[in-house]
Amino acid sequence: MKPGLPFLEALLFLLGPAAGYLVTPGPSPSSLPLTDFTSNVVSGSGSSSSFGASSSRGSSRGSSSGGFSSSGGFSSGSGSASQFSNFTGSKDDRGTCLCSVALPDTTFPVERMEHLEITAHILSQKFEKELSKVKEYVQLISVYEKRLSNLTVRVEIMEKDSISYTELDFELIKIEVKEMEKLIIRLKDTFVGSSVVVDQLEVEIRNMTLLVEKLETLDKNNVLSIRREIAVLKNKLKECEASKGENIPVGPPPPAPGTCAHGGVVNISRPVIVQLNWRGFAYKYGAWGRDYSPQNPDKGLYWVAPLNTDGRYLEYYRLYNTLDDLLLYVNAREYRILYGQGSGTAVYKNNMYINWYGSRNIAKVNLTTNTVALTQTLPDAAFNNRFSYANVAWQDIDLAVDENGLWVIYSTEASTGNIVISKLNDTTLAVLETWHTKQYKPSVSNAFMVCGVLYATRTLNTRKEEIFYYYDTNTGREGNLHIVMQKMQENVQSINYHPFEQKLFVYNDGYLLNYDLIFDQEPH
């Protein structure tokens, strides 16, 4: 059975708008001139559909009720408007009706649809990402709202406070620190350098000055904590000033720096702990001090020379231009040598004097270039731990400096281990003069020279040493003393004297200590 006209009408009604043609409603299917069609649809641009009907029905109604118009379209017998405008019709020789329908090019835009779908997916992803950011920003805003609320409260408190947190006057703080420095100087003059508390306060005030200078470039709110520390230091100074006459008796003024206008050492202050050596607690052996030059007595650099953990090998040392640099571990110049042995190091006129490793030789090291300027053999000196100090190994040869120059303290086989003192030429390292003592070197914990007088120490207990022996090279006299030295750790590894400061620089199981010497006012 072939499709009828109603089906064709419906099909053309649907396709008409898509092709741009107008299809208007018309009479019912029963009024159309044809009732049965044969259709063939050819796709593509300009395609057509042919419809056919039986010749009998077409001829019987073609003249009475309707037919094909001269324009090629169907027209109703009553003169109604044309229903379809996109097809033409005709009859063949046998009377069969044929019609052609032009279908539009309605290829579906698949590529545009895919592009639209991809674009929609990308937009969806971007939307999700931006939405997550918005959620994160909402959370951050909530946190910052709380912080801002807390900050507002703090600012309100600061506004009510009597201290200005935003316009602190650093110059005023510096003036306060300078006033404390002047006070500490007056206290030191009164105490005759014998109060460890005053020395510690002096170091704290010096550190405070450096800290204030650094804070000037930082957040000025930190100055509040500095003011609190200054207040604490002021209280300590007041306490010291109030009790300055109670703890330590007033002694004679010290002799002029670098001179020997005194009667020798009669007392010693308590130790001032400068710091732990820069290599750490494990480096218990070593030496430290300050360079001394008669031409520039107050310009000497500071040096620290810890031995390796074996207690024998001197490999690294550091130099500092000022004590402040040493205290703050800044501006250090570190050097390495491969020939040092023991803790008997001394520095004089910008040269370091050490015992050459595994020998009785003395080496002179230029501190400017870190090069060996000279080596010289110490005649007959025992070495390699033959007659070292008690509790301190590898210090058979101990170099020393005082107001008169460079010295060496050692023993020989001929002296049967007793201490031998020799004055050295610091330029050539030649022995100028030698003195023999009656004191056995291995029973001595350490020794130092002051104005040509040897002072030897021994251990009393884990917290006390005693300066118990002296030998005066000026007179050849020797004798016993009883001057107790407090110490921080058990063993004293080295003692170096600085003539201008009139201090002892002691290396005590890795700690760097200072002592002030007190002299007899009357020269002997």
C-alpha positions in Angstrom: 0.0 0.0 0.0 1.4 3.4 -1.0 1.4 6.4 1.3 -1.5 8.7 0.8 -1.8 12.5 0.6 -2.3 13.0 4.3 1.1 11.6 5.0 2.7 13.7 2.3 0.9 16.8 3.7 2.2 16.1 7.1 5.8 15.5 5.8 5.8 18.7 3.8 4.3 20.6 6.8 7.3 19.5 8.9 9.9 20.1 6.2 8.5 23.4 5.0 9.7 25.6 7.8 13.2 24.0 7.7 13.5 24.8 4.1 12.2 28.3 4.4 8.9 27.6 2.6 5.5 28.4 4.0 2.9 25.7 4.4 -0.5 26.8 5.3 -3.4 24.6 6.5 -5.8 23.7 3.8 -8.9 21.6 3.4 -9.3 18.1 4.7 -7.6 15.3 2.9 -10.8 14.2 1.2 -11.0 17.4 -0.8 -7.5 17.0 -2.3 -7.3 16.0 -5.9 -5.2 12.9 -5.3 -5.6 10.1 -2.8 -2.7 7.8 -3.5 0.9 8.7 -4.3 4.0 6.9 -5.0 7.0 8.8 -3.4 10.7 8.7 -3.9 12.9 11.1 -2.0 16.3 11.9 -3.3 18.7 13.5 -0.8 21.1 16.4 -1.6 20.7 19.9 -2.8 18.0 20.3 -5.3 16.6 16.8 -4.7 13.0 15.9 -5.5 10.3 13.6 -4.6 7.9 12.1 -7.2 4.5 11.1 -6.3 2.1 9.1 -8.6 -1.6 8.0 -8.5 -3.9 5.8 -10.4 -5.0 7.3 -13.7 -8.7 6.5 -13.2 -9.1 8.5 -10.0 -6.9 11.2 -11.1 -8.8 11.6 -14.4 -12.2 11.4 -12.8 -11.6 14.2 -10.3 -8.9 16.2 -12.0 -11.4 18.3 -13.9 -14.2 18.7 -11.4 -12.5 19.3 -8.0 -9.0 20.3 -8.6 -5.7 19.6 -10.4 -2.2 21.0 -10.9 -1.9 24.7 -11.5 -0.1 26.2 -14.3 2.5 27.4 -11.9 3.3 23.8 -11.0 1.5 23.7 -7.6 -1.8 22.2 -6.4 -4.8 24.5 -6.4 -8.2 23.8 -5.0 -11.3 23.9 -7.2 -12.9 26.5 -5.0 -10.0 28.9 -5.7 -8.5 28.6 -2.2 -4.8 29.6 -1.6 -2.1 27.3 -2.6 -1.2 24.8 0.2 2.3 23.9 -1.0 4.9 26.0 -2.8 7.9 23.7 -2.9 6.8 21.0 -5.3 5.5 20.8 -9.0 3.3 18.3 -10.7 2.4 17.0 -14.2 0.8 14.1 -16.1 2.7 11.7 -18.4 1.3 10.2 -21.6 -0.6 7.5 -19.7 -2.3 10.0 -17.5 -0.3 9.2 -14.4 0.2 12.3 -12.2 3.8 13.0 -11.3 5.1 15.6 -8.9 8.5 16.8 -7.7 9.3 18.1 -4.2 12.5 20.2 -3.6 13.9 19.3 -0.2 16.3 21.7 1.5 20.0 21.0 2.5 19.5 20.1 6.1 22.9 18.5 6.9 23.1 18.3 10.8 26.1 20.6 12.1 27.9 17.9 14.1 31.2 19.7 14.3 29.6 22.9 15.7 27.7 20.8 18.2 30.9 19.0 19.4 32.7 22.4 19.7 29.8 23.7 21.7 29.9 20.7 23.9 33.7 21.1 24.5 33.3 24.8 25.2 30.5 24.1 27.7 32.7 21.5 29.5 35.7 23.9 29.7 33.4 26.6 31.1 32.1 24.2 33.6 35.6 23.3 34.8 36.6 27.0 35.1 33.4 27.7 37.0 34.2 24.9 39.5 37.7 26.2 39.9 36.6 29.8 40.5 33.9 28.6 42.9 36.5 26.7 45.0 38.7 29.9 45.1 35.7 31.9 46.2 35.1 29.3 49.0 38.8 29.5 50.0 38.7 33.3 50.0 35.6 33.3 52.2 37.5 31.1 54.8 40.6 33.4 54.6 38.4 36.5 55.0 36.9 34.9 58.1 40.4 34.3 59.6 41.5 37.8 58.8 38.4 39.2 60.3 39.3 37.5 63.6 42.9 38.7 63.4 41.8 42.2 62.6 39.5 42.1 65.6 42.3 40.9 67.9 44.6 43.6 66.4 42.0 46.3 67.1 41.8 45.2 70.7 45.7 45.3 71.0 45.8 48.7 69.4 43.2 50.0 71.9 45.3 48.6 74.8 48.5 50.2 73.3 46.7 53.6 72.9 45.7 53.5 76.6 49.3 52.5 77.7 51.7 55.2 78.8 54.6 53.8 76.6 54.8 54.8 73.0 55.2 51.8 70.8 55.5 53.7 67.5 57.9 56.6 68.2 60.5 55.1 70.5 63.5 57.2 70.9 66.7 55.1 70.3 68.9 58.0 71.3 67.4 58.1 74.7 68.1 54.4 75.2 71.7 55.0 74.0 72.1 57.7 76.6 70.8 55.4 79.3 73.3 52.7 78.3 76.2 55.2 78.3 75.2 56.3 81.8 75.4 52.7 82.9 78.8 52.4 81.2 80.1 55.4 83.2 78.7 53.9 86.4 80.3 50.5 85.8 83.7 52.2 85.2 83.4 54.0 88.5 82.4 50.8 90.2 85.4 49.0 88.6 87.8 51.7 89.9 86.3 51.2 93.4 86.5 47.4 93.3 90.0 47.4 91.9 89.0 44.9 89.3 88.3 42.1 91.8 84.5 41.7 91.4 83.3 39.2 88.9 79.8 40.6 89.1 80.9 44.0 87.9 82.8 42.4 85.0 79.8 40.4 84.0 77.6 43.5 84.1 80.2 45.3 82.0 80.0 42.6 79.3 76.2 42.7 79.5 76.1 46.4 79.0 78.5 46.2 76.1 76.3 43.6 74.5 73.3 45.8 75.1 74.9 48.6 73.2 75.5 46.4 70.2 72.0 45.1 70.3 70.4 48.5 70.5 72.5 49.6 67.4 71.3 46.6 65.5 67.7 47.1 66.6 67.6 50.6 65.0 67.3 48.9 61.7 64.6 46.4 62.8 61.1 46.6 64.2 61.1 49.4 66.8 58.6 47.6 68.9 61.5 45.3 70.0 62.9 48.3 71.9 60.4 47.7 74.6 62.1 44.4 75.6 65.5 46.2 75.6 64.1 48.8 78.0 63.0 46.1 80.3 66.5 44.5 80.2 68.0 48.0 80.9 65.8 48.3 83.9 67.0 45.0 85.2 70.7 46.0 84.6 70.1 49.3 86.4 68.7 47.4 89.4 71.8 45.2 89.4 74.1 48.2 89.3 72.3 49.8 92.2 72.7 46.7 94.2 76.4 46.6 93.4 76.8 50.2 94.3 75.0 49.8 97.5 77.1 46.8 98.6 80.4 47.8 97.0 82.1 48.3 100.4 80.7 45.1 102.0 82.2 42.2 100.0 85.7 43.2 98.9 88.2 45.3 100.7 89.6 48.4 99.0 93.0 47.5 97.6 95.8 49.6 96.1 95.4 51.0 92.6 96.8 48.9 89.8 100.2 49.8 88.4 100.3 51.6 85.0 99.5 49.2 82.2 102.6 47.6 80.6 104.9 48.6 83.5 106.5 46.6 86.3 106.2 49.3 89.0 104.9 46.9 91.5 106.0 44.2 93.9 104.6 41.2 92.1 101.3 39.3 92.1 99.6 39.1 95.5 96.0 38.2 94.6 93.7 37.4 91.8 90.0 38.1 91.0 87.3 35.6 90.5 87.0 34.3 86.9 84.9 36.0 84.2 83.5 33.5 81.8 83.9 35.0 78.4 82.3 32.1 76.4 82.8 28.6 75.2 85.4 28.2 72.5 84.0 28.5 69.0 84.5 24.8 68.1 82.4 23.5 71.0 82.4 21.7 74.3 84.2 18.6 72.9 87.4 20.7 72.3 88.6 20.8 75.9 92.3 21.5 75.1 93.6 24.7 73.6 94.7 28.3 74.3 93.5 31.8 73.9 94.7 35.3 74.5 95.4 38.8 73.1 98.3 39.9 71.0 100.7 42.2 72.8 103.0 44.7 71.2 104.9 47.3 73.2 104.5 49.8 70.3 100.7 49.4 70.3 99.8 47.8 73.7 96.1 48.5 73.5 95.6 47.5 69.8 96.1 43.8 69.9 93.8 41.3 68.3 92.2 38.4 70.1 93.0 34.8 69.2 91.5 31.4 70.0 93.3 28.2 69.2 91.5 25.0 70.3 93.2 21.8 69.7 91.6 18.9 67.9 89.7 16.4 70.1 92.9 14.3 70.5 94.3 17.0 72.7 97.5 17.3 70.7 97.1 18.6 67.1 96.6 22.4 66.6 95.0 22.7 63.2 92.6 25.7 63.3 92.6 29.1 65.0 90.6 32.2 64.8 91.4 35.9 65.1 89.1 38.8 66.2 89.8 42.5 66.0 87.7 43.3 69.1 86.4 41.5 72.1 82.9 42.3 71.0 83.5 40.4 67.8 84.7 37.4 69.8 81.7 37.6 72.1 79.2 37.7 69.2 81.1 35.2 67.0 81.2 37.7 64.2 83.9 39.1 61.8 86.2 36.1 62.6 89.2 35.2 60.5 89.7 31.5 60.6 93.0 29.9 59.5 94.4 26.4 59.2 97.9 25.1 59.9 99.2 21.6 59.7 102.1 21.6 62.2 100.9 22.8 65.6 101.2 20.7 68.7 100.0 21.3 72.3 98.4 24.2 74.2 101.6 26.2 74.7 100.8 28.8 72.1 101.6 32.5 72.6 101.1 35.6 70.3 103.5 38.5 70.3 103.8 41.4 67.8 101.3 39.9 65.4 103.2 36.5 65.3 102.0 33.2 66.8 104.6 31.0 68.4 103.9 27.3 68.6 105.7 24.0 69.2 106.2 22.2 65.8 104.4 18.9 65.7 106.5 15.9 66.9 109.7 17.9 67.5 111.5 20.3 69.9 111.3 23.1 67.3 109.5 26.4 67.8 107.7 27.9 64.8 107.0 31.6 64.2 103.8 32.1 62.2 102.9 35.5 60.6 99.3 36.1 61.5 98.8 38.5 58.5 99.7 35.8 55.9 99.3 32.6 58.0 102.8 31.5 56.8 105.7 30.2 58.8 108.3 33.0 59.0 110.9 31.0 61.0 111.5 27.7 62.8 114.2 27.2 65.4 115.3 24.2 67.5 115.1 24.7 71.3 118.4 23.2 72.5 118.1 20.1 74.7 114.4 20.5 75.2 112.3 17.4 76.1 109.4 16.9 73.8 106.6 14.6 72.7 105.0 14.4 76.2 108.2 13.7 78.1 107.7 16.4 80.7 104.4 18.0 80.2 102.2 19.7 82.8 100.0 17.7 85.2 96.6 16.7 83.6 97.7 18.3 80.3 99.5 16.3 77.7 101.7 17.5 74.8 102.7 20.8 76.5 106.4 20.1 77.0 107.2 23.4 75.4 105.1 26.3 76.7 105.6 29.8 75.1 104.8 32.9 77.2 104.7 36.7 76.9 105.2 39.5 79.5 106.3 43.1 79.7 109.9 42.0 78.8 109.1 40.0 75.7 109.0 36.3 74.6 109.7 33.4 76.9 109.7 29.6 76.8 109.0 27.3 79.7 110.2 23.7 79.3 112.3 20.9 80.8 115.4 18.9 79.8 116.8 15.5 80.6 119.7 17.3 82.3 117.3 19.1 84.6 115.6 15.8 85.4 112.2 17.2 84.6 112.6 20.5 86.6 111.4 23.7 85.0 113.8 25.6 82.7 113.1 29.2 81.7 114.7 30.8 78.6 114.4 34.3 77.3 114.0 34.3 73.5 114.8 36.8 70.8 111.4 37.2 69.1 113.0 37.9 65.8 115.5 35.0 65.5 114.1 32.7 68.2 117.6 32.4 69.6 118.0 31.7 73.3 119.2 34.8 75.0 119.5 33.6 78.6 118.4 30.5 80.6 117.4 29.9 84.3 117.0 26.5 86.0 114.5 26.1 88.8 114.0 23.5 91.5 110.3 22.9 90.7 109.4 19.6 89.0 107.4 20.4 85.9 105.0 17.4 85.8 103.8 18.4 89.3 102.7 21.8 88.0 99.3 22.3 86.3 100.4 25.4 84.3 102.6 28.5 84.4 102.8 32.1 83.2 105.3 35.0 83.2 104.8 38.5 84.6 107.7 41.0 84.6 110.3 38.3 84.3 108.8 36.3 87.2 107.5 32.7 86.6 104.3 31.8 88.5 103.3 28.2 88.6 99.9 26.7 89.5 98.7 23.4 90.9 95.3 21.8 91.4 93.7 21.9 94.8 90.3 20.3 93.7 87.9 20.4 90.8 87.0 24.0 91.5 90.2 25.6 92.7 93.7 26.1 91.5 96.6 27.6 93.5 99.4 29.9 92.4 101.9 28.2 94.7 105.3 28.8 93.3 107.4 31.7 91.8 110.8 32.1 90.3 112.2 35.6 89.7 114.6 35.8 86.8 115.6 39.3 87.8 117.0 38.1 91.2 117.3 34.3 90.9 115.1 34.0 93.9 112.3 31.4 94.1 109.7 30.6 96.7 106.2 29.6 97.6 102.9 31.5 97.4 99.3 30.8 98.4 97.0 32.5 95.9 93.8 30.6 95.3 92.2 30.7 91.8 88.6 29.8 91.3 87.8 27.9 88.1 84.7 26.7 86.3 85.9 23.3 85.1 88.3 20.7 86.5 91.4 21.2 84.3 93.3 24.2 83.3 94.9 23.7 79.9 96.8 27.0 79.3 97.4 30.4 80.9 98.5 33.5 78.9 99.2 36.9 80.4 98.5 40.3 78.7 100.8 43.1 80.1 98.6 46.0 79.1 95.3 44.6 80.4 97.2 42.9 83.3 94.8 40.0 82.9 95.2 36.2 82.6 93.6 34.5 79.7 92.8 30.9 80.8 91.6 28.0 78.7 89.6 25.8 81.1 88.2 22.6 79.6 87.0 24.4 76.5 85.8 27.6 78.3 87.5 31.0 77.9 88.1 32.7 81.2 89.6 36.1 82.3 91.2 36.9 85.6 92.4 40.3 86.9 95.8 40.2 88.7 96.3 42.3 91.8 99.8 43.5 92.5 101.7 44.6 95.5 101.8 48.4 95.4 105.4 48.6 96.7 108.0 47.5 94.2 110.4 44.9 95.6 
